[in-house]
Amino acid sequence: MFEYQTNPFQNENENLNLYNPQRQVLKGKQQINIRKKAVLKTSKSFNYSKQISSKNSQGTRQRTVLGRVNANQKKNVNQNNKNSKTHKLTKNGNITLKNNQRQNGQKKVLLKRSVSQRVVSQRENSSKMMKNKERLQKKNITVKINQGENKKKNPESQKLSSFKIKKDSRTGSRGVRGLDNKKTIIQKKQRKVKKKKKIYNIDRPYIKNSQYVTEFVQDIYSNQKKKEIEQMTPVDFLSIQRKVDENMRGILFDWFSEVHLKFKLKTEVLYLTCKIVDKFLEKKNVPVSKLQLAGITAMLIASKYEEIYPPEVDDFVYVTNNSYTREEILKMESVILNVLNFRVTFASPYFFIQRYIKAAGVGMKMAQYLKLKLLSNYLLELTLPRINMIKYRPSQLASAAVYLALVTLKTDPKTKLTSTMKSLFWSDTLQYYTEYKLSDILKCVRDLWKISVQVGSTDLEDKTELLTPRRKYKKKRFARVSLISIRKI
C-alpha cells in the first residue's frame, strides 16, 4: 500500500504562496458568474482571497500527496487572517502579503497581478467614480478639477479653497473616490427659475361664432399694426396751413363728439372722421371759412363707410345751421376723396382698444368689466382734440387708456403705487396681445393722465375748454365714469 505523507516539505511555511497546479479551478457557469460580478479570482494558494475559499469548499477532492498539504495550508491561512490583514494594493498595481512571514523576519513578497485582474480593478474604480458623480449631480453640484497648472493661472481658485472635499472621520464629510493626485471643488449651481407666462386665450369663447373669425383675428391685428406705422400723421402737418392752427382743430374735433352723439352713430365713425380731416389738412391748404365744411363732409364719408343707414345730406346741412348748402357738401366730398385717392381705411385706436379691453378684463365680473370698457373709451376720446398725442401710435394710445383705467379701478386712491404694483397690472396676457412692455407705454400713460386731470379740474360751463367728452360720459348710460378721479402713474 502507498502511504500518505503528512507533509512532503521540510518546512510548512515554505510553499504557502506558490501556485498549486493540482488544485481544481472553477469551471462552467460558476466561473462566468464570477466574471460578471467583476471580483478578482485566483487560486486558493493566495492568502488574500476569502470568497473563493468559501465557494470552493464543496468542490471535488483528489486524494493526492498535495491534498493534505493544502488542508494544512487552509488552517494556517485562517489563523493569519485573524491576526492581520491579508493583502494591500500598491500604486503600481502589485500585491504585498502581510502574513506571519513578515513577523518572522522574512522579506516582503510581491506578486504581480495578471492583465485581466488589472482591467477588472480599473472597471471597479471607474464605476465608483461614476456613482459619485451621479450622486453629486442629483444635488445640483458640479465637480470641477483643479490641477496645479490651473491654480497658477486662475487666482480665483484660491478663494474657493474652503470648498475642497476632504475625507474627515470626525465631520463625516465624503470625498470623491477614484480621483488620484487631483483636487476637487464643489460649486453650487444657481438655478435661474423662469416663470411660466400665463396667457389666457381671449378668443376661446367665440370659436363657434363665425362672425368673430377667430382663426384669422391674430393675423388681422398684426397686419393693422404694420399699417399704423405707414399711416401715421406727422406732428408738424399743420405747417402747410396758413390760418388753421391747433386750437381751431381742437374745437372742430370737440364739436364732432356732439354731432356724433346727436346722430347716435357708431364710435368708429368718430375716429375715422378725425383721421380723414387730419389727412386732408396734411395734403391741402384749407381756409378757415371752409374748415367746418370739410369736417362735416368727412363725417358724411365716414358714416357711409361704417354705418348701414348713414344720415342724409340734409341732416348735415341742418347741423351746420344752414351755413352750407347741399351742393357745397357734395362738391367738398369729391374734393376730399380725390385728394386721398379714395383711400379712407385707416387703423384707428378704437380698433385696437376693443381687443385690449378683452385681455385686461380676464377674470372680471360683468359690472366691473363694463365700467372698465367705458372708462377706457372716455380716456381714449380725450386724446382726439389734443394735437400733442399724434406722436403716439394708435395701438399705444389704446394700451395706455386701458392700463390707466385698469389701475384706477383696481386700486384705492389713498394708497401709493410702487413699481412692483404697477407691473402687476400689466399682465402676461396684456403684454402678449398688445405686444408692448410696460416701459413702452409709460410716457403715453403719463401724458394721458395730465389731460384727464386738466379736463376734470375745469368747470363744465367753461366754453373755452374742450369738455364735450366729459359731459358725454357724465350721463347715467355711460355709468358716469367721467366723475372718477384718475390715479397718478
C-alpha positions as CSV (number, residue, x, y, z in Angstrom):
1,M,0.0,0.0,0.0
2,F,1.1,3.5,-0.7
3,E,1.5,5.5,2.4
4,Y,0.4,9.2,2.5
5,Q,3.0,11.6,3.9
6,T,1.7,14.1,6.3
7,N,4.0,16.8,5.0
8,P,6.3,16.2,2.0
9,F,8.0,19.5,2.5
10,Q,10.6,20.1,5.2
11,N,9.2,23.5,6.2
12,E,5.4,24.0,6.3
13,N,5.6,27.7,5.6
14,E,8.0,27.4,2.6
15,N,5.5,26.9,-0.2
16,L,2.4,28.8,1.0
17,N,2.4,31.4,-1.8
18,L,3.2,29.1,-4.7
19,Y,0.6,28.3,-7.4
20,N,-0.7,24.8,-6.9
21,P,-1.3,23.1,-10.3
22,Q,-3.0,20.1,-8.7
23,R,-5.9,22.2,-7.4
24,Q,-9.1,22.1,-9.5
25,V,-10.2,25.5,-10.8
26,L,-13.9,26.6,-11.1
27,K,-15.5,25.8,-14.4
28,G,-18.7,26.4,-16.3
29,K,-21.5,28.6,-15.1
30,Q,-19.8,29.4,-11.7
31,Q,-16.8,30.9,-13.5
32,I,-19.0,33.1,-15.8
33,N,-21.0,34.4,-12.9
34,I,-17.8,35.3,-11.0
35,R,-16.5,37.3,-14.0
36,K,-19.8,39.3,-14.3
37,K,-19.5,40.4,-10.7
38,A,-16.1,41.8,-11.5
39,V,-14.4,40.2,-8.5
40,L,-10.7,39.1,-8.6
41,K,-10.5,35.3,-8.7
42,T,-7.2,33.5,-8.1
43,S,-6.3,30.1,-6.8
44,K,-6.7,29.1,-3.2
45,S,-3.0,29.4,-2.5
46,F,-3.3,33.3,-2.4
47,N,-4.0,34.3,1.1
48,Y,-5.9,37.4,0.3
49,S,-8.8,35.6,-1.4
50,K,-11.6,34.9,1.1
51,Q,-14.6,34.5,-1.2
52,I,-13.2,31.7,-3.4
53,S,-12.3,29.6,-0.4
54,S,-15.9,29.6,0.9
55,K,-17.4,28.9,-2.6
56,N,-14.9,26.1,-3.4
57,S,-15.4,24.2,-0.1
58,Q,-17.9,21.9,-1.9
59,G,-15.5,21.1,-4.8
60,T,-14.1,17.7,-5.5
61,R,-11.1,16.4,-3.5
62,Q,-8.3,14.4,-5.0
63,R,-6.6,12.0,-2.6
64,T,-3.1,13.0,-3.5
65,V,0.0,13.8,-1.6
66,L,-0.6,17.5,-2.0
67,G,-4.2,17.2,-0.8
68,R,-3.2,17.1,2.9
69,V,-0.7,19.9,2.4
70,N,-3.4,22.2,1.1
71,A,-5.7,21.3,4.0
72,N,-2.9,22.2,6.4
73,Q,-2.4,25.4,4.5
74,K,-6.1,26.4,5.0
75,K,-5.6,26.2,8.8
76,N,-2.6,28.4,8.6
77,V,-4.3,30.9,6.3
78,N,-7.3,31.2,8.6
79,Q,-5.1,31.9,11.6
80,N,-3.1,34.6,9.7
81,N,-6.4,36.3,8.6
82,K,-7.5,36.7,12.1
83,N,-4.2,38.3,13.3
84,S,-3.6,40.8,10.4
85,K,-4.9,42.0,7.0
86,T,-4.1,39.6,4.2
87,H,-3.2,42.0,1.4
88,K,-2.5,45.5,0.4
89,L,-2.7,47.1,-3.1
90,T,0.3,49.3,-4.1
91,K,0.2,52.2,-6.6
92,N,1.9,50.1,-9.2
93,G,-0.9,47.5,-9.1
94,N,1.1,44.8,-7.2
95,I,0.0,42.9,-4.1
96,T,2.0,42.8,-0.9
97,L,1.3,39.9,1.5
98,K,1.1,40.6,5.3
99,N,1.4,37.2,6.8
100,N,3.3,35.9,9.9
101,Q,6.2,35.6,7.5
102,R,7.0,39.3,7.9
103,Q,6.9,38.8,11.7
104,N,9.5,36.1,11.3
105,G,11.8,38.5,9.5
106,Q,11.3,37.2,6.0
107,K,11.3,39.6,3.0
108,K,8.1,41.1,1.5
109,V,6.8,39.0,-1.3
110,L,5.4,40.9,-4.4
111,L,3.0,39.0,-6.6
112,K,2.2,40.7,-10.0
113,R,-1.4,40.6,-11.0
114,S,-2.5,39.4,-14.4
115,V,-3.8,41.8,-17.1
116,S,-7.3,40.6,-16.7
117,Q,-7.2,41.3,-12.9
118,R,-6.0,44.9,-13.5
119,V,-8.7,45.5,-16.0
120,V,-11.4,44.4,-13.6
121,S,-9.9,46.6,-10.8
122,Q,-9.9,49.6,-13.2
123,R,-13.6,48.9,-14.0
124,E,-14.4,48.9,-10.3
125,N,-12.7,52.3,-9.8
126,S,-14.4,53.8,-12.8
127,S,-17.8,52.5,-11.7
128,K,-17.2,54.1,-8.3
129,M,-16.3,57.4,-9.9
130,M,-19.5,57.4,-12.0
131,K,-21.6,56.7,-9.0
132,N,-20.1,59.5,-7.0
133,K,-20.6,62.0,-9.9
134,E,-24.2,60.9,-10.3
135,R,-24.7,61.4,-6.6
136,L,-23.3,64.9,-6.8
137,Q,-25.3,65.8,-9.9
138,K,-28.5,64.9,-8.1
139,K,-27.7,67.6,-5.5
140,N,-27.1,70.1,-8.3
141,I,-23.4,70.2,-7.6
142,T,-20.7,70.2,-10.2
143,V,-17.3,68.8,-9.6
144,K,-14.5,70.8,-11.0
145,I,-11.0,69.5,-11.0
146,N,-8.2,71.9,-10.2
147,Q,-4.8,70.8,-11.4
148,G,-1.5,72.5,-10.4
149,E,-1.3,74.5,-13.7
150,N,-4.8,75.9,-13.4
151,K,-4.1,77.1,-9.9
152,K,-1.4,79.5,-11.1
153,K,-3.5,80.9,-14.0
154,N,-6.7,81.3,-12.0
155,P,-6.1,83.2,-8.7
156,E,-9.8,83.0,-8.0
157,S,-9.5,79.2,-7.4
158,Q,-7.5,80.0,-4.2
159,K,-10.6,81.8,-2.8
160,L,-12.6,78.6,-3.2
161,S,-10.1,76.5,-1.2
162,S,-12.6,76.4,1.6
163,F,-14.9,74.2,-0.6
164,K,-12.3,71.5,-1.2
165,I,-13.5,68.0,-0.5
166,K,-11.6,66.1,2.2
167,K,-12.4,62.9,3.9
168,D,-12.6,63.5,7.6
169,S,-13.6,60.9,10.2
170,R,-14.8,63.5,12.7
171,T,-17.0,65.6,10.5
172,G,-18.1,62.6,8.3
173,S,-17.6,64.5,5.0
174,R,-17.3,62.4,2.0
175,G,-14.7,62.8,-0.7
176,V,-14.8,61.9,-4.4
177,R,-13.2,58.4,-4.8
178,G,-11.1,57.4,-7.7
179,L,-9.5,60.8,-8.4
180,D,-5.8,60.4,-7.5
181,N,-3.5,63.4,-7.3
182,K,-6.4,65.8,-8.1
183,K,-8.1,68.4,-6.0
184,T,-11.8,68.7,-6.3
185,I,-14.0,71.8,-5.8
186,I,-17.8,71.8,-5.2
187,Q,-19.6,74.7,-6.8
188,K,-23.3,75.0,-6.3
189,K,-25.4,75.8,-9.3
190,Q,-27.6,78.9,-9.1
191,R,-30.9,77.9,-10.5
192,K,-32.4,80.5,-12.8
193,V,-36.1,80.0,-12.3
194,K,-38.1,81.1,-15.3
195,K,-41.6,82.0,-14.6
196,K,-44.1,80.5,-16.9
197,K,-46.2,83.1,-18.7
198,K,-49.9,82.6,-18.0
199,I,-51.6,83.7,-21.2
200,Y,-55.4,83.4,-21.5
201,N,-56.9,82.8,-24.9
202,I,-59.5,85.6,-25.2
203,D,-60.8,84.2,-28.5
204,R,-61.8,80.8,-27.0
205,P,-65.4,81.7,-26.0
206,Y,-66.1,82.9,-29.6
207,I,-64.6,79.9,-31.6
208,K,-68.0,78.6,-32.6
209,N,-69.2,82.0,-33.7
210,S,-68.2,82.5,-37.3
211,Q,-68.7,86.3,-37.2
212,Y,-65.6,86.7,-34.9
213,V,-63.3,84.9,-37.4
214,T,-61.1,83.6,-34.6
215,E,-58.9,81.7,-37.0
216,F,-57.7,84.9,-38.7
217,V,-58.1,87.6,-35.9
218,Q,-54.5,87.5,-34.9
219,D,-53.3,88.0,-38.5
220,I,-55.7,90.9,-38.9
221,Y,-54.4,92.7,-35.9
222,S,-50.8,92.1,-36.8
223,N,-51.5,93.5,-40.3
224,Q,-53.1,96.6,-38.8
225,K,-50.0,97.1,-36.6
226,K,-47.9,97.3,-39.7
227,K,-50.2,99.7,-41.4
228,E,-50.5,102.1,-38.5
229,I,-46.8,103.0,-38.9
230,E,-47.3,103.8,-42.5
231,Q,-50.4,105.8,-41.9
232,M,-49.2,107.9,-39.0
233,T,-49.7,111.7,-39.3
234,P,-46.6,113.8,-38.8
235,V,-46.5,116.1,-35.8
236,D,-45.9,119.3,-37.9
237,F,-48.7,118.5,-40.5
238,L,-50.3,121.9,-39.9
239,S,-47.3,123.8,-41.2
240,I,-48.9,123.8,-44.7
241,Q,-51.9,125.7,-43.4
242,R,-51.8,129.4,-43.4
243,K,-54.6,130.3,-40.9
244,V,-55.8,126.9,-39.4
245,D,-54.0,126.2,-36.1
246,E,-54.1,123.7,-33.3
247,N,-56.8,125.5,-31.4
248,M,-59.2,125.5,-34.4
249,R,-58.5,121.8,-35.0
250,G,-59.3,121.0,-31.3
251,I,-62.6,123.0,-31.4
252,L,-63.7,121.2,-34.6
253,F,-62.9,117.7,-33.1
254,D,-64.7,118.6,-29.9
255,W,-67.8,119.6,-31.9
256,F,-67.6,116.2,-33.7
257,S,-68.3,114.5,-30.4
258,E,-71.5,116.4,-30.0
259,V,-72.7,115.7,-33.6
260,H,-71.7,112.0,-33.2
261,L,-73.8,111.7,-30.0
262,K,-76.8,113.5,-31.5
263,F,-77.0,111.2,-34.6
264,K,-76.2,108.1,-32.4
265,L,-73.5,106.9,-34.8
266,K,-71.0,104.2,-34.2
267,T,-67.8,105.0,-32.3
268,E,-65.8,104.0,-35.4
269,V,-67.4,106.9,-37.3
270,L,-65.9,109.5,-34.8
271,Y,-62.4,108.2,-35.1
272,L,-62.5,107.8,-38.8
273,T,-63.8,111.4,-39.3
274,C,-60.9,112.8,-37.3
275,K,-58.4,110.8,-39.3
276,I,-59.8,111.9,-42.7
277,V,-59.7,115.5,-41.6
278,D,-56.0,115.2,-40.5
279,K,-55.0,113.5,-43.7
280,F,-56.8,116.2,-45.7
281,L,-55.2,119.1,-43.8
282,E,-51.8,117.4,-44.3
283,K,-52.1,117.5,-48.1
284,K,-54.1,120.6,-48.9
285,N,-54.4,124.1,-47.6
286,V,-57.9,124.9,-46.3
287,P,-59.2,128.4,-45.5
288,V,-60.9,129.0,-42.1
289,S,-64.3,129.6,-43.7
290,K,-64.2,126.1,-45.3
291,L,-62.9,124.2,-42.3
292,Q,-66.3,123.3,-40.8
293,L,-67.5,122.3,-44.3
294,A,-64.5,119.9,-44.7
295,G,-65.2,118.5,-41.2
296,I,-68.9,117.8,-41.8
297,T,-68.2,116.3,-45.2
298,A,-65.6,114.0,-43.6
299,M,-68.2,112.8,-41.2
300,L,-70.6,112.1,-44.1
301,I,-67.9,109.9,-45.8
302,A,-67.1,108.1,-42.6
303,S,-70.8,107.3,-41.9
304,K,-71.2,106.0,-45.4
305,Y,-68.2,103.8,-44.8
306,E,-69.2,102.4,-41.3
307,E,-73.0,102.7,-41.0
308,I,-75.6,100.6,-42.7
309,Y,-78.1,103.5,-42.8
310,P,-76.0,106.7,-42.8
311,P,-77.6,110.2,-42.2
312,E,-78.8,112.1,-45.2
313,V,-77.0,115.2,-46.6
314,D,-79.9,117.4,-45.4
315,D,-79.3,116.3,-41.8
316,F,-75.7,117.6,-42.0
317,V,-77.0,120.9,-43.5
318,Y,-79.3,121.2,-40.5
319,V,-76.5,120.5,-38.1
320,T,-74.4,123.3,-39.5
321,N,-77.4,125.7,-39.1
322,N,-77.7,126.1,-42.9
323,S,-74.2,127.5,-43.1
324,Y,-73.6,125.4,-46.2
325,T,-75.8,124.1,-48.9
326,R,-76.3,120.5,-50.1
327,E,-74.4,121.2,-53.3
328,E,-71.3,122.5,-51.4
329,I,-71.2,119.4,-49.2
330,L,-71.3,117.1,-52.3
331,K,-68.7,119.1,-54.0
332,M,-66.4,119.0,-51.0
333,E,-66.9,115.3,-50.8
334,S,-65.5,114.8,-54.3
335,V,-62.5,117.0,-53.4
336,I,-61.6,115.1,-50.3
337,L,-61.9,111.7,-51.9
338,N,-59.7,112.8,-54.9
339,V,-57.0,114.2,-52.5
340,L,-57.0,111.0,-50.5
341,N,-57.1,108.8,-53.7
342,F,-60.3,107.2,-52.3
343,R,-58.2,105.6,-49.5
344,V,-60.2,106.0,-46.3
345,T,-59.3,102.8,-44.5
346,F,-57.1,103.7,-41.5
347,A,-56.0,102.0,-38.3
348,S,-57.8,103.8,-35.5
349,P,-57.1,103.4,-31.8
350,Y,-60.7,102.3,-31.2
351,F,-59.9,99.2,-33.4
352,F,-57.2,98.1,-31.0
353,I,-58.8,99.1,-27.7
354,Q,-61.7,96.6,-28.2
355,R,-59.3,93.7,-28.1
356,Y,-57.1,95.1,-25.4
357,I,-60.1,95.5,-23.1
358,K,-60.9,91.8,-23.5
359,A,-57.3,91.0,-22.5
360,A,-57.4,93.3,-19.5
361,G,-60.9,92.1,-18.3
362,V,-59.9,88.4,-17.9
363,G,-61.4,87.2,-14.6
364,M,-63.6,90.3,-14.0
365,K,-67.2,90.4,-13.2
366,M,-69.6,91.8,-15.8
367,A,-70.3,95.1,-13.9
368,Q,-66.6,95.8,-13.4
369,Y,-65.8,94.8,-17.0
370,L,-68.4,97.2,-18.4
371,K,-67.0,100.0,-16.2
372,L,-63.5,99.3,-17.4
373,K,-64.7,99.5,-21.0
374,L,-66.5,102.8,-20.6
375,L,-63.6,104.4,-18.7
376,S,-61.1,103.3,-21.3
377,N,-63.2,104.7,-24.1
378,Y,-63.6,108.0,-22.2
379,L,-59.8,108.4,-21.7
380,L,-59.2,107.5,-25.3
381,E,-61.7,110.0,-26.6
382,L,-59.9,112.8,-24.6
383,T,-56.9,112.3,-26.9
384,L,-58.7,113.3,-30.1
385,P,-58.7,117.1,-29.9
386,R,-55.1,117.2,-28.4
387,I,-52.6,117.6,-31.1
388,N,-49.7,116.6,-28.9
389,M,-51.0,113.0,-28.8
390,I,-50.5,112.5,-32.6
391,K,-46.9,111.4,-32.0
392,Y,-48.1,108.1,-30.5
393,R,-49.3,105.2,-32.4
394,P,-53.0,104.2,-32.3
395,S,-52.1,100.9,-30.6
396,Q,-50.0,102.8,-28.0
397,L,-52.9,105.2,-27.2
398,A,-55.3,102.2,-26.8
399,S,-52.8,100.4,-24.5
400,A,-52.3,103.5,-22.3
401,A,-56.0,104.1,-22.0
402,V,-56.7,100.5,-20.9
403,Y,-53.8,100.5,-18.4
404,L,-54.7,103.8,-16.8
405,A,-58.4,102.7,-16.5
406,L,-57.3,99.3,-15.0
407,V,-55.1,100.9,-12.4
408,T,-57.8,103.5,-11.5
409,L,-60.5,100.9,-10.9
410,K,-58.4,98.3,-9.1
411,T,-56.6,100.4,-6.6
412,D,-57.5,102.6,-3.7
413,P,-56.8,106.3,-4.4
414,K,-55.2,106.8,-1.0
415,T,-52.6,104.1,-1.4
416,K,-49.3,104.9,-3.1
417,L,-48.4,102.9,-6.2
418,T,-45.0,101.2,-6.1
419,S,-43.1,100.0,-9.2
420,T,-43.9,96.4,-8.3
421,M,-47.6,97.2,-8.1
422,K,-47.5,99.0,-11.4
423,S,-46.0,96.0,-13.1
424,L,-48.6,93.6,-11.6
425,F,-51.5,95.3,-13.6
426,W,-49.7,94.8,-16.9
427,S,-50.3,91.0,-17.1
428,D,-48.7,88.5,-19.4
429,T,-52.0,88.3,-21.4
430,L,-52.0,92.1,-22.0
431,Q,-48.3,92.0,-23.0
432,Y,-48.9,89.2,-25.4
433,Y,-51.9,90.8,-27.2
434,T,-50.6,94.4,-27.2
435,E,-47.0,93.4,-28.0
436,Y,-45.8,96.2,-25.7
437,K,-43.9,96.2,-22.5
438,L,-44.9,98.5,-19.7
439,S,-41.9,100.7,-20.3
440,D,-43.0,101.3,-23.9
441,I,-46.3,103.0,-22.9
442,L,-45.4,104.7,-19.6
443,K,-44.7,108.0,-21.2
444,C,-48.0,107.9,-23.1
445,V,-49.8,107.0,-19.9
446,R,-48.5,110.0,-18.0
447,D,-49.4,112.4,-20.8
448,L,-52.9,110.9,-20.8
449,W,-53.2,111.3,-17.1
450,K,-52.2,115.0,-17.3
451,I,-55.0,115.6,-19.9
452,S,-57.6,113.8,-17.7
453,V,-56.6,115.9,-14.7
454,Q,-56.8,119.1,-16.7
455,V,-60.3,118.2,-18.0
456,G,-61.6,117.0,-14.6
457,S,-60.5,120.1,-12.8
458,T,-62.1,122.7,-15.1
459,D,-65.7,123.9,-14.8
460,L,-68.2,122.4,-17.2
461,E,-69.6,125.8,-18.1
462,D,-66.3,127.0,-19.4
463,K,-66.7,127.1,-23.2
464,T,-63.1,127.7,-24.0
465,E,-62.0,124.2,-22.8
466,L,-62.7,121.0,-24.8
467,L,-65.1,119.4,-22.3
468,T,-67.6,117.6,-24.6
469,P,-66.2,114.0,-23.8
470,R,-66.6,114.8,-20.1
471,R,-70.2,116.0,-20.5
472,K,-71.0,112.9,-22.6
473,Y,-69.6,110.4,-20.2
474,K,-71.2,112.1,-17.2
475,K,-74.6,110.7,-18.2
476,K,-76.1,107.7,-16.5
477,R,-76.0,105.4,-19.5
478,F,-72.2,105.8,-19.5
479,A,-72.0,104.9,-15.8
480,R,-70.8,108.5,-15.0
481,V,-67.2,107.4,-15.5
482,S,-66.0,111.0,-16.1
483,L,-66.6,111.7,-12.4
484,I,-63.9,109.1,-11.4
485,S,-60.6,110.6,-10.2
486,I,-57.9,109.1,-12.3
487,R,-54.9,107.6,-10.5
488,K,-51.5,109.1,-11.0
489,I,-48.9,106.8,-12.5
